Amino acid sequence: MSAMDLRAISLFAGLTDRQVSELADAGEEVRFDEGCVLFREGEPADFWWVLLDGRLDLVSRSGHEESVVAVMEHPGVWAGGFRAWTDVSGYLATGRATTAGRMLRIPALALRDLMQAWSPLGVHLIAGFFQTVRNLEARYRQHEALVALGALAAGLAHEINNPASAATRSVDALAEACDTLLSSLVQLAEASLRPDQFVAIDALRRKIDPSGATSGSLAVADREDALSDWLSSHGVKDAWRIAPVLATAGVSVAWCDSAAKELPGSTLEPGLEWVASTLSAESLLSEMKESTRRISALVGAIKSYSQLDRASQQLIDVTEGLESTLVMLGYKLRDGVTVVRDYGSDLPRIEANPGELNQVWTNLIDNAIDAMDGQGTLRVSVRAEPRFVIVEVADTGPGMPPGVQARAFDPFYTTKDVGKGTGLGLDISLRIIERHHGEITIHSKPGETVLRVRLHAGTSPSRAASVVVR
């Protein structure tokens, strides 16, 4: 490795000729071919790697799968060497070559010795800064994750509580309806209702079509008044309990006249009570079905949002992730926020980590809701452009001043009150989008702020390196 090779790299522009020579003597040139692994995630970062030419993908493992987190493709980009500053640091990712090339490899301890000789104070400052930043970042990222998890858990509990409570109420009411149904059958038997009469009243019951009934509150109230008068005039003591059920199902006075012909004497009241209880049971079962369907849909949304049962890298429909995110944040969209969906037709799939993108959508949508202070219009749109998919999250809040826009993606920068934000949401979102070789931009003016995400359609440029490896 010659000093002339290093002098051409901007990373070493500030070194003297003697320092460049010492650096070249301390290191060695490593040539690699496509597919070679130069260092592995988790192993001690004993070497400092500087790219001279070629390209590497930095790959991180999750379970049995690997995904690209960054790319080294410009001369002077470096990785590793952390053991020059701390004794307990390993490589953060695996370096895998995607083309042939060369790297400078310098032992971390040799790098530390050179730095101490050139700038002892600099070594001390770097070591302290390195450890402090890692501790702070780990703490704040954990706090951000816990805050987000707590908010989503609270929202999910609220979403599930409504259908669960409805199902519980329906079960209690169904038990009462079944008791009434059985007691009315006993009364009909005691009144010696003939089989043909029971068949006739059951046939009348089957003609009732609750789905076709006029459901307006005034129409139901008018029917209930008419039925109450009819029942009272025919000696039905429990008219107050039977009339509302029959009215809701759309039963008319003419139907009651037909039923009276099949239920002579003392069989009229238990017969109508039996009809009303069967209608109540059907309605309650329908409510229970809808409640349990809602709970099942929420569980499905959770699975889609978390992607726990799916591969990390896959071809996905972006709108699916947006919809599951809206479900997860539904508790914040109840009062004054109107959601407008604008999804283009024939949207192409993209190759991405859906769990990571859902984290991006959560940050963008949550920020938009907060910006509007719970009142306004949230627009979520997806459209296709040649080779790209564009996702926009827009709000009708007051907008971002230029100074805020300039620092919006800075880590730990936030305009929220203390305790309401850590300033990592957009920073994390930017890192995720960059790992997907996309871009995220802000366009803001008073009354409208748009966060625009641009992602490659179909197979991403790094597909060769980002396929699942087992």
C-alpha positions in Angstrom: 0.0 0.0 0.0 1.6 3.3 -1.1 1.2 6.7 0.4 0.4 8.0 -3.1 -2.8 5.8 -3.2 -4.0 7.4 0.0 -3.1 10.9 -0.9 -5.7 10.9 -3.7 -8.5 10.2 -1.2 -10.2 13.3 0.3 -10.5 11.6 3.7 -6.8 12.0 4.2 -6.5 15.5 2.7 -5.6 17.1 6.1 -2.7 14.8 6.9 1.0 15.6 6.3 3.1 13.4 3.9 4.7 11.8 6.9 1.3 11.0 8.5 0.0 9.5 5.2 3.2 7.4 5.0 2.7 6.1 8.6 -0.9 5.3 7.9 0.1 3.4 4.7 2.8 1.5 6.6 0.3 0.6 9.4 -2.3 -0.9 7.0 -2.5 -3.2 4.1 -4.4 -3.4 0.9 -7.1 -6.0 0.7 -8.5 -6.9 -2.7 -11.9 -8.5 -2.9 -14.2 -10.0 -5.5 -18.0 -9.8 -5.8 -19.7 -11.8 -3.0 -16.7 -11.7 -0.6 -17.4 -11.0 3.1 -14.8 -8.7 4.6 -16.2 -8.4 8.1 -19.2 -9.8 10.0 -21.8 -8.2 12.2 -21.2 -8.7 15.9 -17.5 -9.7 15.6 -15.0 -7.5 17.4 -14.3 -4.4 15.3 -10.5 -5.0 15.3 -9.9 -3.3 11.9 -10.6 0.0 10.4 -11.7 -0.4 6.8 -11.5 2.3 4.2 -12.9 1.8 0.7 -10.4 2.6 -2.1 -12.6 1.4 -5.0 -15.5 -0.9 -5.6 -18.8 -1.3 -3.7 -19.9 -3.1 -0.5 -23.3 -3.6 1.0 -23.6 -3.3 4.8 -26.0 -6.1 5.7 -27.7 -6.6 9.1 -29.3 -9.9 10.3 -32.7 -10.2 11.9 -33.4 -13.8 12.9 -32.6 -16.0 9.8 -32.8 -13.1 7.4 -30.5 -10.3 6.2 -31.3 -6.9 4.8 -29.2 -4.1 3.5 -28.8 -1.1 5.9 -26.3 1.0 4.0 -24.0 1.0 1.0 -20.2 1.8 0.7 -19.5 3.0 -2.8 -17.4 6.2 -2.6 -13.7 6.1 -2.0 -12.9 7.2 1.5 -16.0 5.8 3.1 -15.0 3.8 6.1 -16.4 1.2 8.5 -15.3 -0.4 11.8 -12.3 0.4 13.8 -14.4 1.0 16.9 -12.0 -0.9 19.1 -9.6 2.1 18.8 -12.0 3.9 21.1 -13.6 1.2 23.2 -12.8 -2.4 24.1 -16.4 -3.7 23.8 -17.5 -2.6 20.4 -18.2 -4.9 17.4 -19.1 -4.4 13.8 -22.6 -3.1 13.4 -23.2 -4.9 10.1 -21.7 -7.4 7.7 -19.6 -6.0 4.8 -20.4 -8.0 1.6 -18.9 -7.0 -1.7 -21.2 -6.4 -4.7 -18.4 -5.7 -7.1 -14.6 -6.3 -7.2 -12.5 -3.7 -5.5 -9.9 -2.7 -2.9 -9.9 -1.6 0.7 -7.3 -0.3 3.2 -7.3 -2.4 6.3 -5.7 -1.0 9.4 -5.7 -2.7 12.9 -7.8 -0.6 15.3 -5.0 -0.6 17.9 -2.5 0.7 15.3 -5.0 3.4 14.4 -5.3 4.4 18.0 -1.5 4.5 18.4 -1.2 6.8 15.4 -4.0 9.1 16.6 -2.5 9.3 20.0 0.9 10.3 18.5 -0.7 12.8 16.2 -3.3 14.2 18.6 -3.6 12.8 22.2 -6.4 15.2 23.1 -8.3 14.3 20.0 -8.2 10.6 20.9 -9.5 11.4 24.4 -12.3 13.5 23.0 -13.3 11.0 20.4 -13.4 8.1 22.9 -15.6 10.1 25.3 -17.8 11.4 22.5 -18.2 7.9 21.0 -19.3 6.4 24.3 -21.5 9.3 25.2 -23.3 9.3 21.9 -23.9 5.6 21.9 -25.3 5.7 25.4 -27.6 8.6 24.7 -28.8 7.3 21.4 -29.6 3.9 22.9 -31.5 5.5 25.7 -33.5 7.9 23.6 -34.3 5.2 21.0 -35.5 3.0 23.7 -37.6 5.8 25.1 -39.0 6.6 21.7 -39.9 2.9 21.1 -41.5 2.6 24.5 -43.5 5.8 24.1 -44.7 4.7 20.6 -45.5 1.2 21.9 -47.5 2.7 24.9 -49.5 5.0 22.6 -50.3 2.2 20.2 -51.2 -0.2 23.0 -53.5 2.4 24.5 -55.1 3.0 21.2 -55.4 -0.7 20.4 -57.0 -1.3 23.9 -59.5 1.5 23.1 -60.3 0.1 19.7 -60.8 -3.5 21.0 -62.7 -2.4 24.0 -65.7 -1.0 22.0 -66.5 -4.2 20.0 -65.7 -6.4 23.1 -68.1 -4.4 25.3 -70.7 -4.6 22.6 -70.3 -8.3 22.3 -70.6 -8.6 26.1 -73.8 -6.6 26.2 -75.2 -8.7 23.3 -74.4 -11.9 25.2 -76.3 -10.7 28.3 -79.2 -9.5 26.3 -79.3 -12.7 24.3 -79.5 -14.8 27.5 -82.6 -12.7 28.5 -84.1 -13.1 25.0 -83.6 -16.9 25.2 -85.3 -17.1 28.6 -88.2 -15.2 27.2 -88.4 -17.4 24.1 -88.5 -20.6 26.2 -91.1 -19.2 28.6 -93.3 -18.2 25.7 -93.1 -21.6 24.2 -94.1 -23.1 27.6 -97.1 -20.8 27.7 -98.1 -21.7 24.2 -97.9 -25.4 25.1 -100.0 -24.8 28.2 -102.6 -23.0 26.1 -102.7 -26.1 23.8 -101.7 -24.3 20.6 -102.1 -26.7 17.7 -99.1 -27.7 15.5 -100.7 -26.2 12.4 -101.3 -22.9 14.3 -97.6 -22.9 15.4 -96.5 -23.6 11.8 -98.7 -20.7 10.6 -97.3 -18.2 13.0 -93.8 -19.3 12.2 -94.5 -18.8 8.5 -95.7 -15.2 9.3 -92.5 -14.7 11.4 -90.4 -15.7 8.4 -92.0 -13.1 6.3 -90.6 -10.3 8.5 -87.6 -8.7 6.8 -85.8 -6.4 9.3 -83.3 -5.4 6.5 -86.1 -3.9 4.5 -87.6 -1.9 7.3 -87.5 1.9 7.3 -84.9 2.6 10.0 -85.4 6.3 10.6 -86.0 7.2 14.2 -89.3 9.0 13.4 -90.6 6.1 11.3 -89.7 3.5 14.0 -91.3 5.7 16.7 -94.5 6.0 14.6 -94.6 2.2 14.1 -94.0 1.6 17.8 -96.9 3.9 18.8 -99.3 2.2 16.4 -98.2 -1.3 17.5 -98.6 -0.3 21.2 -102.1 0.9 20.6 -103.0 -2.3 18.7 -101.4 -4.6 21.4 -103.2 -2.7 24.2 -106.5 -2.9 22.4 -106.0 -6.7 22.1 -105.3 -7.2 25.8 -101.5 -7.7 25.6 -100.2 -6.7 29.0 -96.5 -6.6 28.0 -97.1 -4.3 25.0 -94.3 -1.9 26.3 -91.8 -4.7 25.9 -93.0 -6.3 22.6 -93.8 -3.2 20.6 -90.3 -1.8 20.3 -88.9 -5.1 19.0 -91.6 -5.5 16.4 -91.3 -1.8 15.4 -87.6 -2.0 14.9 -88.1 -5.1 12.7 -90.6 -3.3 10.5 -93.7 -5.2 11.6 -97.0 -3.4 10.7 -100.5 -3.5 12.2 -101.6 -5.5 9.2 -99.1 -8.2 10.1 -100.5 -8.2 13.7 -104.0 -8.7 12.3 -102.8 -11.7 10.4 -101.1 -13.1 13.5 -104.2 -12.6 15.6 -106.1 -14.9 13.3 -103.6 -17.7 13.9 -103.3 -17.0 17.7 -106.8 -17.2 19.2 -107.6 -16.3 22.8 -104.8 -16.7 25.4 -102.2 -17.7 22.8 -102.0 -14.2 21.3 -99.6 -12.7 23.9 -97.2 -15.6 24.3 -97.2 -16.1 20.5 -96.3 -12.5 19.8 -93.8 -12.6 22.7 -92.2 -15.7 21.0 -92.0 -13.8 17.7 -90.4 -10.8 19.4 -87.8 -12.9 21.3 -86.8 -14.7 18.1 -86.3 -11.3 16.3 -84.3 -10.0 19.3 -82.1 -13.1 19.2 -81.4 -12.7 15.5 -80.6 -9.0 16.0 -78.3 -9.8 18.9 -76.5 -12.6 17.1 -75.9 -10.2 14.2 -74.4 -7.6 16.6 -72.2 -10.3 18.1 -71.0 -11.3 14.7 -70.2 -7.7 13.8 -68.4 -7.2 17.1 -66.2 -10.3 16.7 -65.6 -9.5 13.1 -64.3 -6.1 14.2 -62.0 -7.6 16.8 -60.7 -10.1 14.2 -60.1 -7.2 11.7 -58.1 -5.4 14.4 -56.0 -8.4 15.1 -55.4 -8.7 11.3 -54.4 -5.1 11.2 -52.0 -5.7 14.1 -50.4 -8.6 12.3 -50.1 -6.5 9.1 -48.7 -3.6 11.0 -46.1 -5.6 12.9 -45.2 -8.0 10.1 -44.2 -10.6 12.8 -45.2 -13.5 10.6 -43.6 -12.3 7.4 -40.2 -12.0 5.8 -38.4 -8.8 6.5 -37.8 -8.0 2.8 -40.6 -8.7 0.3 -42.7 -7.3 -2.5 -45.5 -5.3 -0.8 -48.5 -3.2 -1.5 -47.8 0.2 0.1 -51.5 0.9 0.7 -51.8 -2.2 2.9 -49.3 -0.7 5.3 -50.9 2.7 5.3 -54.3 1.2 6.0 -53.0 -0.9 8.9 -51.2 2.2 10.3 -54.5 4.2 10.1 -56.2 1.4 12.1 -53.5 1.4 14.7 -53.8 5.2 15.1 -57.6 5.2 14.9 -58.0 6.3 18.5 -56.4 9.7 17.5 -58.7 10.2 14.4 -62.1 10.1 16.1 -63.0 13.7 16.9 -62.2 16.5 14.5 -59.8 14.8 12.0 -61.2 13.9 8.6 -59.2 11.3 6.7 -59.0 11.6 2.9 -57.6 8.6 1.1 -56.3 9.1 -2.5 -54.9 5.9 -3.7 -54.0 5.6 -7.4 -55.1 2.7 -9.6 -52.7 -0.1 -10.7 -50.1 0.8 -8.1 -46.9 -1.3 -8.5 -45.6 -3.3 -5.6 -42.3 -2.3 -4.1 -39.5 -4.4 -2.6 -39.1 -3.2 1.0 -39.2 -4.1 4.7 -42.9 -3.6 5.5 -42.3 -3.4 9.2 -39.8 -0.6 8.8 -42.0 1.3 6.4 -45.0 1.0 8.8 -42.8 2.7 11.4 -42.3 5.5 8.9 -46.0 5.9 8.2 -46.7 5.9 11.9 -44.2 8.7 12.5 -45.5 10.8 9.6 -49.2 10.3 10.3 -48.8 10.8 14.0 -46.9 14.1 13.4 -49.6 15.3 11.0 -52.3 14.7 13.6 -50.3 16.5 16.3 -49.7 19.4 13.9 -53.4 19.9 13.5 -54.1 19.6 17.2 -56.9 17.1 16.5 -58.8 19.4 14.1 -58.4 19.3 10.3 -58.0 17.1 7.3 -55.4 14.3 7.0 -54.7 13.3 3.4 -53.0 10.1 2.6 -52.2 9.6 -1.0 -50.2 7.1 -3.1 -49.5 7.5 -6.8 -47.3 5.8 -9.4 -44.6 7.5 -11.4 -42.2 5.9 -13.9 -40.1 3.5 -11.8 -41.3 5.1 -8.5 -44.1 5.0 -6.0 -44.9 8.4 -4.3 -46.5 8.4 -0.9 -47.7 11.7 0.6 -49.0 12.5 4.1 -50.5 15.9 4.2 -52.2 17.9 7.0 -54.0 21.2 7.2 -52.1 22.4 10.2 -50.3 25.8 10.5 -47.3 24.7 8.5 -43.6 24.6 9.3 -41.5 27.8 9.4 -38.3 27.6 7.2 -36.1 27.2 10.2 -38.1 24.2 11.5 -38.1 22.6 8.0 -34.3 23.0 7.8 -33.8 21.0 11.1 -36.8 18.7 10.9 -34.7 15.6 10.2 -32.0 16.4 12.8 -31.8 13.9 15.6 -33.2 15.0 18.9 -34.7 18.2 17.3 -38.4 18.6 18.3 -40.9 21.4 18.5 -43.2 19.5 20.8 -43.5 20.2 24.5 -41.2 18.5 27.0 -42.2 14.9 27.5 -44.3 14.7 24.2 -41.5 14.0 21.7 -37.8 13.1 21.6 -37.0 14.5 18.1 -36.1 11.0 16.7 -39.3 10.2 14.6 -38.2 12.0 11.4 -34.6 11.1 11.9 -35.5 7.4 12.1 -37.9 7.7 9.2 -35.1 9.3 7.1 -32.7 6.5 7.9 -35.3 3.9 7.0 -36.1 5.5 3.7 -32.4 5.9 2.8 -31.9 2.2 3.5 -34.6 1.6 0.9 -32.7 3.9 -1.6 -35.6 6.4 -1.5 -36.0 10.0 -0.4 -38.2 11.9 1.9 -38.9 15.7 1.5 -41.0 18.4 3.2 -43.2 20.9 1.4 -44.9 23.3 3.7 -46.9 26.5 3.7 -49.5 28.0 6.0 -52.5 25.6 6.1 -50.7 22.7 4.4 -47.7 20.5 5.1 -46.9 17.6 2.9 -44.3 14.9 3.7 -43.5 13.2 0.4 -41.7 9.8 0.3 -40.3 8.5 -3.0 -39.6 4.8 -3.3 -38.4 2.6 -6.2 -41.2 0.5 -7.7 -40.7 -3.2 -8.1 -37.3 -4.6 -7.4 -35.0 -2.2 -5.6 -31.5 -1.4 -7.0 -29.9 -3.5 -4.3 -31.9 -6.6 -4.8 -28.9 -8.8 -5.5 -27.6 -8.1 -2.0 -30.8 -7.8 -0.1 -32.3 -11.3 -0.9 -32.9 -13.5 2.1 -30.0 -15.6 3.0 -30.5 -18.6 5.2 
